[in-house]
Amino acid sequence: MPFYLSQVSYTPEGARGILKEGGTARKDAARQVIESGGGKMLTFYFAFGEDDAYVISEMPSESEMAAVSLAIAASGAVRLKTVALLTPEQVDQARDISVNYRPPGS
């Protein structure tokens, strides 16, 4: 199953929810929505900086990840950026695939 990194930034509304319910409740809610999409939450960390939380999950496909991401984003409580992650073995497989590429201006 594909792996994904979700970078979460809370809106003021979302931050108020964290203050009201706590971090553990938010982690549990993230796990619930990921599992409802057929996936598994592997890690959840709050952070300082541009992003407020990082979540790594495993999902059956891009479609399920898109469904989860859309449901979360539609809440208005967070801004979400999701990145597909590759295992080292997938990079090895990609290395062995021949493609034709012409750099710009060549």
Backbone atoms as SQL, in Angstrom:
CREATE TABLE atoms (id INTEGER PRIMARY KEY, chain TEXT, resi INTEGER, resn TEXT, atom TEXT, x REAL, y REAL, z REAL);
INSERT INTO atoms VALUES
  (1, 'A', 1, 'MET', 'N', 0.854, -1.186, 0.000),
  (2, 'A', 1, 'MET', 'CA', 0.000, 0.000, 0.000),
  (3, 'A', 1, 'MET', 'C', 0.893, 1.240, 0.000),
  (4, 'A', 2, 'PRO', 'N', 0.467, 2.282, -0.687),
  (5, 'A', 2, 'PRO', 'CA', 1.246, 3.526, -0.727),
  (6, 'A', 2, 'PRO', 'C', 1.282, 4.231, 0.634),
  (7, 'A', 3, 'PHE', 'N', 2.374, 4.956, 0.860),
  (8, 'A', 3, 'PHE', 'CA', 2.563, 5.743, 2.069),
  (9, 'A', 3, 'PHE', 'C', 2.429, 7.226, 1.741),
  (10, 'A', 4, 'TYR', 'N', 1.935, 7.995, 2.706),
  (11, 'A', 4, 'TYR', 'CA', 1.727, 9.429, 2.512),
  (12, 'A', 4, 'TYR', 'C', 2.154, 10.209, 3.745),
  (13, 'A', 5, 'LEU', 'N', 2.714, 11.381, 3.507),
  (14, 'A', 5, 'LEU', 'CA', 3.024, 12.341, 4.556),
  (15, 'A', 5, 'LEU', 'C', 2.027, 13.481, 4.427),
  (16, 'A', 6, 'SER', 'N', 1.261, 13.726, 5.466),
  (17, 'A', 6, 'SER', 'CA', 0.322, 14.853, 5.476),
  (18, 'A', 6, 'SER', 'C', 0.887, 15.930, 6.384),
  (19, 'A', 7, 'GLN', 'N', 1.024, 17.129, 5.825),
  (20, 'A', 7, 'GLN', 'CA', 1.494, 18.288, 6.566),
  (21, 'A', 7, 'GLN', 'C', 0.262, 19.120, 6.902),
  (22, 'A', 8, 'VAL', 'N', 0.018, 19.313, 8.195),
  (23, 'A', 8, 'VAL', 'CA', -1.210, 19.924, 8.678),
  (24, 'A', 8, 'VAL', 'C', -0.910, 21.290, 9.274),
  (25, 'A', 9, 'SER', 'N', -1.667, 22.288, 8.857),
  (26, 'A', 9, 'SER', 'CA', -1.602, 23.622, 9.464),
  (27, 'A', 9, 'SER', 'C', -3.003, 23.966, 9.937),
  (28, 'A', 10, 'TYR', 'N', -3.140, 24.225, 11.221),
  (29, 'A', 10, 'TYR', 'CA', -4.457, 24.519, 11.783),
  (30, 'A', 10, 'TYR', 'C', -4.853, 25.965, 11.523),
  (31, 'A', 11, 'THR', 'N', -6.104, 26.165, 11.159),
  (32, 'A', 11, 'THR', 'CA', -6.672, 27.507, 11.069),
  (33, 'A', 11, 'THR', 'C', -6.961, 27.957, 12.500),
  (34, 'A', 12, 'PRO', 'N', -7.305, 29.221, 12.716),
  (35, 'A', 12, 'PRO', 'CA', -7.673, 29.638, 14.080),
  (36, 'A', 12, 'PRO', 'C', -8.785, 28.767, 14.671),
  (37, 'A', 13, 'GLU', 'N', -9.746, 28.399, 13.851),
  (38, 'A', 13, 'GLU', 'CA', -10.828, 27.517, 14.316),
  (39, 'A', 13, 'GLU', 'C', -10.275, 26.164, 14.766),
  (40, 'A', 14, 'GLY', 'N', -9.371, 25.614, 13.985),
  (41, 'A', 14, 'GLY', 'CA', -8.759, 24.335, 14.333),
  (42, 'A', 14, 'GLY', 'C', -7.924, 24.421, 15.599),
  (43, 'A', 15, 'ALA', 'N', -7.188, 25.524, 15.759),
  (44, 'A', 15, 'ALA', 'CA', -6.382, 25.711, 16.970),
  (45, 'A', 15, 'ALA', 'C', -7.275, 25.787, 18.208),
  (46, 'A', 16, 'ARG', 'N', -8.420, 26.449, 18.080),
  (47, 'A', 16, 'ARG', 'CA', -9.364, 26.501, 19.209),
  (48, 'A', 16, 'ARG', 'C', -9.848, 25.102, 19.566),
  (49, 'A', 17, 'GLY', 'N', -10.060, 24.276, 18.555),
  (50, 'A', 17, 'GLY', 'CA', -10.478, 22.896, 18.808),
  (51, 'A', 17, 'GLY', 'C', -9.406, 22.106, 19.542),
  (52, 'A', 18, 'ILE', 'N', -8.142, 22.313, 19.179),
  (53, 'A', 18, 'ILE', 'CA', -7.041, 21.643, 19.877),
  (54, 'A', 18, 'ILE', 'C', -7.009, 22.082, 21.341),
  (55, 'A', 19, 'LEU', 'N', -7.134, 23.389, 21.572),
  (56, 'A', 19, 'LEU', 'CA', -7.122, 23.885, 22.950),
  (57, 'A', 19, 'LEU', 'C', -8.280, 23.321, 23.765),
  (58, 'A', 20, 'LYS', 'N', -9.421, 23.135, 23.123),
  (59, 'A', 20, 'LYS', 'CA', -10.605, 22.631, 23.825),
  (60, 'A', 20, 'LYS', 'C', -10.515, 21.127, 24.106),
  (61, 'A', 21, 'GLU', 'N', -10.108, 20.338, 23.075),
  (62, 'A', 21, 'GLU', 'CA', -10.165, 18.879, 23.179),
  (63, 'A', 21, 'GLU', 'C', -8.819, 18.221, 23.494),
  (64, 'A', 22, 'GLY', 'N', -7.725, 18.894, 23.199),
  (65, 'A', 22, 'GLY', 'CA', -6.404, 18.329, 23.459),
  (66, 'A', 22, 'GLY', 'C', -5.808, 17.599, 22.265),
  (67, 'A', 23, 'GLY', 'N', -4.512, 17.364, 22.353),
  (68, 'A', 23, 'GLY', 'CA', -3.770, 16.730, 21.270),
  (69, 'A', 23, 'GLY', 'C', -4.098, 15.266, 21.063),
  (70, 'A', 24, 'THR', 'N', -4.317, 14.548, 22.148),
  (71, 'A', 24, 'THR', 'CA', -4.619, 13.119, 22.024),
  (72, 'A', 24, 'THR', 'C', -5.942, 12.895, 21.309),
  (73, 'A', 25, 'ALA', 'N', -6.917, 13.753, 21.587),
  (74, 'A', 25, 'ALA', 'CA', -8.211, 13.640, 20.908),
  (75, 'A', 25, 'ALA', 'C', -8.052, 13.888, 19.409),
  (76, 'A', 26, 'ARG', 'N', -7.180, 14.820, 19.035),
  (77, 'A', 26, 'ARG', 'CA', -6.957, 15.105, 17.620),
  (78, 'A', 26, 'ARG', 'C', -6.258, 13.940, 16.947),
  (79, 'A', 27, 'LYS', 'N', -5.294, 13.332, 17.634),
  (80, 'A', 27, 'LYS', 'CA', -4.618, 12.154, 17.092),
  (81, 'A', 27, 'LYS', 'C', -5.626, 11.031, 16.871),
  (82, 'A', 28, 'ASP', 'N', -6.509, 10.813, 17.838),
  (83, 'A', 28, 'ASP', 'CA', -7.529, 9.766, 17.709),
  (84, 'A', 28, 'ASP', 'C', -8.475, 10.050, 16.541),
  (85, 'A', 29, 'ALA', 'N', -8.835, 11.336, 16.355),
  (86, 'A', 29, 'ALA', 'CA', -9.717, 11.706, 15.239),
  (87, 'A', 29, 'ALA', 'C', -9.016, 11.460, 13.902),
  (88, 'A', 30, 'ALA', 'N', -7.724, 11.756, 13.836),
  (89, 'A', 30, 'ALA', 'CA', -6.964, 11.513, 12.602),
  (90, 'A', 30, 'ALA', 'C', -6.918, 10.020, 12.305),
  (91, 'A', 31, 'ARG', 'N', -6.671, 9.235, 13.333),
  (92, 'A', 31, 'ARG', 'CA', -6.640, 7.779, 13.142),
  (93, 'A', 31, 'ARG', 'C', -7.983, 7.278, 12.617),
  (94, 'A', 32, 'GLN', 'N', -9.067, 7.814, 13.190),
  (95, 'A', 32, 'GLN', 'CA', -10.411, 7.379, 12.796),
  (96, 'A', 32, 'GLN', 'C', -10.700, 7.696, 11.329),
  (97, 'A', 33, 'VAL', 'N', -10.376, 8.901, 10.885),
  (98, 'A', 33, 'VAL', 'CA', -10.682, 9.255, 9.493),
  (99, 'A', 33, 'VAL', 'C', -9.810, 8.450, 8.524),
  (100, 'A', 34, 'ILE', 'N', -8.561, 8.225, 8.889),
  (101, 'A', 34, 'ILE', 'CA', -7.676, 7.426, 8.024),
  (102, 'A', 34, 'ILE', 'C', -8.184, 5.987, 7.931),
  (103, 'A', 35, 'GLU', 'N', -8.553, 5.406, 9.072),
  (104, 'A', 35, 'GLU', 'CA', -9.072, 4.037, 9.059),
  (105, 'A', 35, 'GLU', 'C', -10.394, 3.940, 8.310),
  (106, 'A', 36, 'SER', 'N', -11.225, 4.993, 8.373),
  (107, 'A', 36, 'SER', 'CA', -12.497, 4.963, 7.642),
  (108, 'A', 36, 'SER', 'C', -12.273, 4.957, 6.135),
  (109, 'A', 37, 'GLY', 'N', -11.099, 5.430, 5.707),
  (110, 'A', 37, 'GLY', 'CA', -10.735, 5.387, 4.294),
  (111, 'A', 37, 'GLY', 'C', -9.995, 4.117, 3.913),
  (112, 'A', 38, 'GLY', 'N', -9.914, 3.173, 4.846),
  (113, 'A', 38, 'GLY', 'CA', -9.258, 1.901, 4.555),
  (114, 'A', 38, 'GLY', 'C', -7.775, 1.887, 4.841),
  (115, 'A', 39, 'GLY', 'N', -7.261, 2.947, 5.483),
  (116, 'A', 39, 'GLY', 'CA', -5.833, 3.051, 5.722),
  (117, 'A', 39, 'GLY', 'C', -5.425, 2.792, 7.152),
  (118, 'A', 40, 'LYS', 'N', -4.157, 3.089, 7.417),
  (119, 'A', 40, 'LYS', 'CA', -3.579, 2.909, 8.739),
  (120, 'A', 40, 'LYS', 'C', -2.687, 4.109, 9.040),
  (121, 'A', 41, 'MET', 'N', -2.889, 4.733, 10.204),
  (122, 'A', 41, 'MET', 'CA', -2.026, 5.835, 10.612),
  (123, 'A', 41, 'MET', 'C', -0.777, 5.236, 11.240),
  (124, 'A', 42, 'LEU', 'N', 0.386, 5.618, 10.715),
  (125, 'A', 42, 'LEU', 'CA', 1.642, 5.085, 11.228),
  (126, 'A', 42, 'LEU', 'C', 2.258, 6.002, 12.282),
  (127, 'A', 43, 'THR', 'N', 2.200, 7.312, 12.068),
  (128, 'A', 43, 'THR', 'CA', 2.734, 8.273, 13.037),
  (129, 'A', 43, 'THR', 'C', 1.911, 9.548, 13.017),
  (130, 'A', 44, 'PHE', 'N', 1.912, 10.233, 14.148),
  (131, 'A', 44, 'PHE', 'CA', 1.270, 11.547, 14.272),
  (132, 'A', 44, 'PHE', 'C', 2.125, 12.353, 15.232),
  (133, 'A', 45, 'TYR', 'N', 2.627, 13.488, 14.760),
  (134, 'A', 45, 'TYR', 'CA', 3.435, 14.374, 15.596),
  (135, 'A', 45, 'TYR', 'C', 2.960, 15.801, 15.452),
  (136, 'A', 46, 'PHE', 'N', 2.851, 16.503, 16.568),
  (137, 'A', 46, 'PHE', 'CA', 2.671, 17.951, 16.526),
  (138, 'A', 46, 'PHE', 'C', 4.047, 18.569, 16.349),
  (139, 'A', 47, 'ALA', 'N', 4.091, 19.791, 15.817),
  (140, 'A', 47, 'ALA', 'CA', 5.376, 20.420, 15.523),
  (141, 'A', 47, 'ALA', 'C', 5.292, 21.931, 15.704),
  (142, 'A', 48, 'PHE', 'N', 6.447, 22.539, 15.821),
  (143, 'A', 48, 'PHE', 'CA', 6.568, 23.992, 15.793),
  (144, 'A', 48, 'PHE', 'C', 6.920, 24.391, 14.368),
  (145, 'A', 49, 'GLY', 'N', 6.574, 25.594, 13.973),
  (146, 'A', 49, 'GLY', 'CA', 6.987, 26.084, 12.664),
  (147, 'A', 49, 'GLY', 'C', 5.814, 26.287, 11.736),
  (148, 'A', 50, 'GLU', 'N', 6.098, 26.213, 10.451),
  (149, 'A', 50, 'GLU', 'CA', 5.086, 26.465, 9.424),
  (150, 'A', 50, 'GLU', 'C', 3.938, 25.464, 9.494),
  (151, 'A', 51, 'ASP', 'N', 4.259, 24.199, 9.789),
  (152, 'A', 51, 'ASP', 'CA', 3.241, 23.159, 9.928),
  (153, 'A', 51, 'ASP', 'C', 3.027, 22.850, 11.403),
  (154, 'A', 52, 'ASP', 'N', 1.782, 22.540, 11.750),
  (155, 'A', 52, 'ASP', 'CA', 1.437, 22.255, 13.138),
  (156, 'A', 52, 'ASP', 'C', 1.459, 20.769, 13.476),
  (157, 'A', 53, 'ALA', 'N', 1.342, 19.925, 12.472),
  (158, 'A', 53, 'ALA', 'CA', 1.367, 18.477, 12.704),
  (159, 'A', 53, 'ALA', 'C', 1.819, 17.765, 11.434),
  (160, 'A', 54, 'TYR', 'N', 2.398, 16.592, 11.645),
  (161, 'A', 54, 'TYR', 'CA', 2.817, 15.713, 10.555),
  (162, 'A', 54, 'TYR', 'C', 2.227, 14.341, 10.811),
  (163, 'A', 55, 'VAL', 'N', 1.618, 13.774, 9.772),
  (164, 'A', 55, 'VAL', 'CA', 0.999, 12.456, 9.884),
  (165, 'A', 55, 'VAL', 'C', 1.518, 11.589, 8.742),
  (166, 'A', 56, 'ILE', 'N', 1.990, 10.410, 9.077),
  (167, 'A', 56, 'ILE', 'CA', 2.363, 9.443, 8.043),
  (168, 'A', 56, 'ILE', 'C', 1.336, 8.324, 8.096),
  (169, 'A', 57, 'SER', 'N', 0.770, 8.045, 6.916),
  (170, 'A', 57, 'SER', 'CA', -0.261, 7.017, 6.833),
  (171, 'A', 57, 'SER', 'C', 0.001, 6.107, 5.651),
  (172, 'A', 58, 'GLU', 'N', -0.638, 4.974, 5.707),
  (173, 'A', 58, 'GLU', 'CA', -0.604, 3.990, 4.632),
  (174, 'A', 58, 'GLU', 'C', -2.040, 3.841, 4.153),
  (175, 'A', 59, 'MET', 'N', -2.259, 4.021, 2.849),
  (176, 'A', 59, 'MET', 'CA', -3.615, 3.978, 2.291),
  (177, 'A', 59, 'MET', 'C', -3.651, 2.988, 1.125),
  (178, 'A', 60, 'PRO', 'N', -4.831, 2.417, 0.847),
  (179, 'A', 60, 'PRO', 'CA', -4.932, 1.458, -0.261),
  (180, 'A', 60, 'PRO', 'C', -4.554, 2.055, -1.617),
  (181, 'A', 61, 'SER', 'N', -4.912, 3.315, -1.845),
  (182, 'A', 61, 'SER', 'CA', -4.604, 3.933, -3.140),
  (183, 'A', 61, 'SER', 'C', -4.710, 5.446, -3.031),
  (184, 'A', 62, 'GLU', 'N', -4.371, 6.110, -4.112),
  (185, 'A', 62, 'GLU', 'CA', -4.483, 7.566, -4.173),
  (186, 'A', 62, 'GLU', 'C', -5.927, 8.026, -4.006),
  (187, 'A', 63, 'SER', 'N', -6.870, 7.255, -4.490),
  (188, 'A', 63, 'SER', 'CA', -8.279, 7.633, -4.388),
  (189, 'A', 63, 'SER', 'C', -8.737, 7.715, -2.936),
  (190, 'A', 64, 'GLU', 'N', -8.372, 6.726, -2.135),
  (191, 'A', 64, 'GLU', 'CA', -8.739, 6.766, -0.715),
  (192, 'A', 64, 'GLU', 'C', -8.048, 7.923, 0.001),
  (193, 'A', 65, 'MET', 'N', -6.782, 8.180, -0.342),
  (194, 'A', 65, 'MET', 'CA', -6.072, 9.298, 0.280),
  (195, 'A', 65, 'MET', 'C', -6.727, 10.608, -0.114),
  (196, 'A', 66, 'ALA', 'N', -7.129, 10.724, -1.365),
  (197, 'A', 66, 'ALA', 'CA', -7.815, 11.940, -1.818),
  (198, 'A', 66, 'ALA', 'C', -9.135, 12.122, -1.077),
  (199, 'A', 67, 'ALA', 'N', -9.877, 11.049, -0.863),
  (200, 'A', 67, 'ALA', 'CA', -11.155, 11.143, -0.151),
  (201, 'A', 67, 'ALA', 'C', -10.943, 11.632, 1.281),
  (202, 'A', 68, 'VAL', 'N', -9.951, 11.081, 1.960),
  (203, 'A', 68, 'VAL', 'CA', -9.643, 11.497, 3.326),
  (204, 'A', 68, 'VAL', 'C', -9.194, 12.956, 3.341),
  (205, 'A', 69, 'SER', 'N', -8.302, 13.322, 2.432),
  (206, 'A', 69, 'SER', 'CA', -7.790, 14.699, 2.374),
  (207, 'A', 69, 'SER', 'C', -8.903, 15.697, 2.099),
  (208, 'A', 70, 'LEU', 'N', -9.798, 15.360, 1.187),
  (209, 'A', 70, 'LEU', 'CA', -10.913, 16.262, 0.872),
  (210, 'A', 70, 'LEU', 'C', -11.838, 16.442, 2.067),
  (211, 'A', 71, 'ALA', 'N', -12.126, 15.355, 2.774),
  (212, 'A', 71, 'ALA', 'CA', -12.996, 15.454, 3.950),
  (213, 'A', 71, 'ALA', 'C', -12.359, 16.342, 5.015),
  (214, 'A', 72, 'ILE', 'N', -11.066, 16.183, 5.226),
  (215, 'A', 72, 'ILE', 'CA', -10.372, 16.994, 6.229),
  (216, 'A', 72, 'ILE', 'C', -10.333, 18.457, 5.804),
  (217, 'A', 73, 'ALA', 'N', -9.944, 18.710, 4.562),
  (218, 'A', 73, 'ALA', 'CA', -9.839, 20.090, 4.074),
  (219, 'A', 73, 'ALA', 'C', -11.186, 20.797, 4.060),
  (220, 'A', 74, 'ALA', 'N', -12.246, 20.066, 3.759),
  (221, 'A', 74, 'ALA', 'CA', -13.581, 20.664, 3.680),
  (222, 'A', 74, 'ALA', 'C', -14.077, 21.142, 5.043),
  (223, 'A', 75, 'SER', 'N', -13.471, 20.649, 6.118),
  (224, 'A', 75, 'SER', 'CA', -13.896, 21.065, 7.458),
  (225, 'A', 75, 'SER', 'C', -13.587, 22.534, 7.723),
  (226, 'A', 76, 'GLY', 'N', -12.586, 23.069, 7.034),
  (227, 'A', 76, 'GLY', 'CA', -12.180, 24.449, 7.259),
  (228, 'A', 76, 'GLY', 'C', -11.311, 24.634, 8.485),
  (229, 'A', 77, 'ALA', 'N', -11.048, 23.577, 9.228),
  (230, 'A', 77, 'ALA', 'CA', -10.256, 23.675, 10.453),
  (231, 'A', 77, 'ALA', 'C', -8.757, 23.513, 10.207),
  (232, 'A', 78, 'VAL', 'N', -8.406, 23.016, 9.016),
  (233, 'A', 78, 'VAL', 'CA', -6.994, 22.796, 8.698),
  (234, 'A', 78, 'VAL', 'C', -6.710, 23.127, 7.240),
  (235, 'A', 79, 'ARG', 'N', -5.441, 23.408, 6.979),
  (236, 'A', 79, 'ARG', 'CA', -4.911, 23.441, 5.620),
  (237, 'A', 79, 'ARG', 'C', -4.016, 22.207, 5.538),
  (238, 'A', 80, 'LEU', 'N', -4.160, 21.459, 4.475),
  (239, 'A', 80, 'LEU', 'CA', -3.513, 20.159, 4.384),
  (240, 'A', 80, 'LEU', 'C', -2.709, 20.052, 3.096),
  (241, 'A', 81, 'LYS', 'N', -1.491, 19.564, 3.224),
  (242, 'A', 81, 'LYS', 'CA', -0.660, 19.255, 2.064),
  (243, 'A', 81, 'LYS', 'C', -0.239, 17.802, 2.220),
  (244, 'A', 82, 'THR', 'N', -0.477, 16.997, 1.197),
  (245, 'A', 82, 'THR', 'CA', -0.161, 15.572, 1.277),
  (246, 'A', 82, 'THR', 'C', 0.880, 15.231, 0.225),
  (247, 'A', 83, 'VAL', 'N', 1.882, 14.469, 0.637),
  (248, 'A', 83, 'VAL', 'CA', 3.001, 14.083, -0.220),
  (249, 'A', 83, 'VAL', 'C', 3.051, 12.558, -0.275),
  (250, 'A', 84, 'ALA', 'N', 3.126, 12.012, -1.483),
  (251, 'A', 84, 'ALA', 'CA', 3.308, 10.563, -1.632),
  (252, 'A', 84, 'ALA', 'C', 4.754, 10.215, -1.270),
  (253, 'A', 85, 'LEU', 'N', 4.927, 9.159, -0.491),
  (254, 'A', 85, 'LEU', 'CA', 6.255, 8.717, -0.077),
  (255, 'A', 85, 'LEU', 'C', 6.619, 7.427, -0.800),
  (256, 'A', 86, 'LEU', 'N', 7.897, 7.273, -1.109),
  (257, 'A', 86, 'LEU', 'CA', 8.391, 6.076, -1.788),
  (258, 'A', 86, 'LEU', 'C', 9.365, 5.332, -0.884),
  (259, 'A', 87, 'THR', 'N', 9.287, 4.019, -0.909),
  (260, 'A', 87, 'THR', 'CA', 10.253, 3.209, -0.174),
  (261, 'A', 87, 'THR', 'C', 11.555, 3.147, -0.987),
  (262, 'A', 88, 'PRO', 'N', 12.666, 2.801, -0.359),
  (263, 'A', 88, 'PRO', 'CA', 13.906, 2.624, -1.119),
  (264, 'A', 88, 'PRO', 'C', 13.767, 1.586, -2.228),
  (265, 'A', 89, 'GLU', 'N', 12.979, 0.550, -1.961),
  (266, 'A', 89, 'GLU', 'CA', 12.770, -0.487, -2.980),
  (267, 'A', 89, 'GLU', 'C', 12.015, 0.062, -4.192),
  (268, 'A', 90, 'GLN', 'N', 11.061, 0.966, -3.962),
  (269, 'A', 90, 'GLN', 'CA', 10.347, 1.586, -5.088),
  (270, 'A', 90, 'GLN', 'C', 11.285, 2.456, -5.913),
  (271, 'A', 91, 'VAL', 'N', 12.218, 3.130, -5.254),
  (272, 'A', 91, 'VAL', 'CA', 13.210, 3.929, -5.978),
  (273, 'A', 91, 'VAL', 'C', 14.102, 3.012, -6.803),
  (274, 'A', 92, 'ASP', 'N', 14.471, 1.848, -6.244),
  (275, 'A', 92, 'ASP', 'CA', 15.260, 0.873, -7.009),
  (276, 'A', 92, 'ASP', 'C', 14.497, 0.423, -8.255),
  (277, 'A', 93, 'GLN', 'N', 13.194, 0.170, -8.102),
  (278, 'A', 93, 'GLN', 'CA', 12.383, -0.229, -9.251),
  (279, 'A', 93, 'GLN', 'C', 12.331, 0.902, -10.284),
  (280, 'A', 94, 'ALA', 'N', 12.179, 2.119, -9.824),
  (281, 'A', 94, 'ALA', 'CA', 12.116, 3.262, -10.738),
  (282, 'A', 94, 'ALA', 'C', 13.433, 3.434, -11.498),
  (283, 'A', 95, 'ARG', 'N', 14.532, 3.198, -10.822),
  (284, 'A', 95, 'ARG', 'CA', 15.842, 3.311, -11.450),
  (285, 'A', 95, 'ARG', 'C', 15.962, 2.373, -12.641),
  (286, 'A', 96, 'ASP', 'N', 15.303, 1.230, -12.572),
  (287, 'A', 96, 'ASP', 'CA', 15.406, 0.222, -13.619),
  (288, 'A', 96, 'ASP', 'C', 14.421, 0.422, -14.770),
  (289, 'A', 97, 'ILE', 'N', 13.596, 1.459, -14.701),
  (290, 'A', 97, 'ILE', 'CA', 12.636, 1.743, -15.772),
  (291, 'A', 97, 'ILE', 'C', 13.264, 2.743, -16.732),
  (292, 'A', 98, 'SER', 'N', 13.292, 2.378, -17.997),
  (293, 'A', 98, 'SER', 'CA', 13.880, 3.245, -19.005),
  (294, 'A', 98, 'SER', 'C', 12.829, 4.208, -19.547),
  (295, 'A', 99, 'VAL', 'N', 13.158, 5.499, -19.552),
  (296, 'A', 99, 'VAL', 'CA', 12.266, 6.516, -20.102),
  (297, 'A', 99, 'VAL', 'C', 13.053, 7.419, -21.043),
  (298, 'A', 100, 'ASN', 'N', 12.353, 8.083, -21.947),
  (299, 'A', 100, 'ASN', 'CA', 12.977, 9.034, -22.844),
  (300, 'A', 100, 'ASN', 'C', 12.716, 10.439, -22.336),
  (301, 'A', 101, 'TYR', 'N', 13.790, 11.210, -22.146),
  (302, 'A', 101, 'TYR', 'CA', 13.661, 12.570, -21.645),
  (303, 'A', 101, 'TYR', 'C', 14.626, 13.464, -22.402),
  (304, 'A', 102, 'ARG', 'N', 14.117, 14.628, -22.825),
  (305, 'A', 102, 'ARG', 'CA', 14.963, 15.627, -23.481),
  (306, 'A', 102, 'ARG', 'C', 14.938, 16.878, -22.617),
  (307, 'A', 103, 'PRO', 'N', 16.082, 17.307, -22.061),
  (308, 'A', 103, 'PRO', 'CA', 16.106, 18.522, -21.261),
  (309, 'A', 103, 'PRO', 'C', 15.692, 19.749, -22.091),
  (310, 'A', 104, 'PRO', 'N', 15.146, 20.772, -21.458),
  (311, 'A', 104, 'PRO', 'CA', 14.781, 21.997, -22.181),
  (312, 'A', 104, 'PRO', 'C', 15.984, 22.554, -22.920),
  (313, 'A', 105, 'GLY', 'N', 15.761, 22.973, -24.143),
  (314, 'A', 105, 'GLY', 'CA', 16.821, 23.589, -24.951),
  (315, 'A', 105, 'GLY', 'C', 17.753, 22.613, -25.623),
  (316, 'A', 106, 'SER', 'N', 17.557, 21.316, -25.444),
  (317, 'A', 106, 'SER', 'CA', 18.448, 20.320, -26.080),
  (318, 'A', 106, 'SER', 'C', 17.879, 19.852, -27.392);
